[in-house]
Amino acid sequence: MTKIGVALSGGGYRATMWGIGALIYLADTGRNREVVAISSVSGGSVANGVVAHEGDYRDSPGPEFADRVRPLIRHCAHTGLFFWGPSTNAYVRSLFALTGLAVTVTLAGVAATAVDGIRLLSGALLAAGLLHVLLGHPLPPTLRDRQYFADLVGRRGGT
């Protein structure tokens, strides 16, 4: 039996779509049974992650595999790879809002310092604003990743 190793490159949604297309072709021709490894980076990893999530690629007949990855294809065609759904949109909006708030607080601290010199209020405003600008407020990875993949492929039972 021939052994096939597949390498999916990066390049955003184009790489994702190209990778899925190559994997669908292999499945349609029955050569997916010969695939022993799929390696990927960047946009190709989105395709690889969906394929891994959908079950054993080697045992999927072509039409069944295409049906399994159809949500990813549709999403890439209509939306792209970013802003996967309401939770991600809310997260991005909150980043912009909190960054705007941090900048506003920092500017208020600068203004208070200019008017009164360094005092407790101006120091607190400056410290709070600068800390937020420097440290940000990322979501815990488990929360973000779980929702990302739930939005990506839809719920198929289980967790």
N, C-alpha and C positions, 0 to 999 in steps of 0.2 A: 504494500500500500504506500502511495506517495504521501509524504507529510508536508503540509503547507503551513507556513508561518505568515501571518498577515500583519503589516505595519500600517497603522492609520496616522497620517501626518496631522500637523496643526494648521490653523488658518481660519478659525472661526466657523461660522455656519456652513461655509463652502466645504471645509474639510469634513464637517459632520455629514453633510449630504453626500459627498463623494465617498466617504467611508461606508455609509449605509448602502449606497448604490453598489459598491464593490462586494459587500457582504450579501446583498440580495442576489447579485449575479452568481456568486459561488453557491448560494442555497438553491437557486433556480436550476443550476446545472448539476446539482447533487455533489459538488466538490466540497461542500461544507463539512462532510463527514471526514475529510482528510485534513481539516484545520486542527492543528495541535496547539497553536498559541496565537493570541491577538495582542499586539503591543500598540500603544498609542500615546500621543501627546496632545495637549490643548484641545482644539475642536474635535479631533479624532477621538479623544477620550470621552466626549459626550456620547458619541455613537457607541463606543466600546462599553460604556457604563450602562446604556439602555439595553444593549445586547446581553450583557451579563445579567441584568435584572430580569430579563424576559425568559431566562431558562437556558438549557443546554443548546447552544447554537448548532452543534454537530448533529443533533437529532431533530432539527426543525426542517420540515419540507419547505421548499421555496415559497409557495402561496401562504402557508401558515406563518412563516417568518415575516413576510411582507406585511401581513395583517398585524402582527405584534409590534412592528416598528412604525406603522402608519401614523400614530399620534405624534411621534417625533418629526416625521417628514412633514406632516401638516403644519405643525407648530413652526418649524424652521421656515417653511414656505410663506407663512402668513405673518409671523411675529419676529422671527430671528431667534438668536440664542439667549438674549437678555430679556429681563422683565417677564418672567415665566408666569406670573399670575398675581392675584390680589395681594398675597402675603409679601412677595418680593417687591411689588410696587409700593406697598406701605413701608417696607424697610428702607427703600431708596428715598422716598419722600421724607421719612423721619431723619435720615442722614442729612439731607439738605436743610430741613427745618432746624435741627439741633446745631448744625454747623453755623447757620445764620444766627441762631440764638447765641452761640459762643462768640461769634464775631461782634454781635451787638453788645454783649456783656463786656467783652474786652474793650471796645470803644468807649463804653460807659465808664469803665475803670480808668481809661486814659483821660477822659474828660474830667472825671472827679479828681484825678491826680493833678491835672492842670489847674483846676479851680482851688482846691484845698490842700494840695500837696499829698504826700503819702500818709494816709490815715487808715483806720481799720476798714471802713467801707470801700475805699478805692483799692486798697490792697487785696481785699477779699474778691472784689469784682475782677481785678486783673488776674489773680491766681485762678479763680474759677474759669474764666474765659480761656486763658492760656492752657490750662490743664485739659480742658475739653478739646480745644483745637489740636493739641499735641497727641492726646491719647485716643480721641474718638470714642465711639460706643458700639463696637461690633456685637452682633448677636452671638450667643454660644454656637459653635459649629454644629452640634447635634441638632439643635432646633432648626437652623438654617438648612442643613443638608436634608433632613427628613422632609421638610415642606417642599424643598426644591424637587426632589424625586417624586413626591406625591403629586405635585402639579405637573411634572413632566410626563409621567406615564399613566396617571390616573390610579385610583385605588383598585387593586386586584385581589382584595382579601388579605388577611394577615395584617402585620403592622406596617 
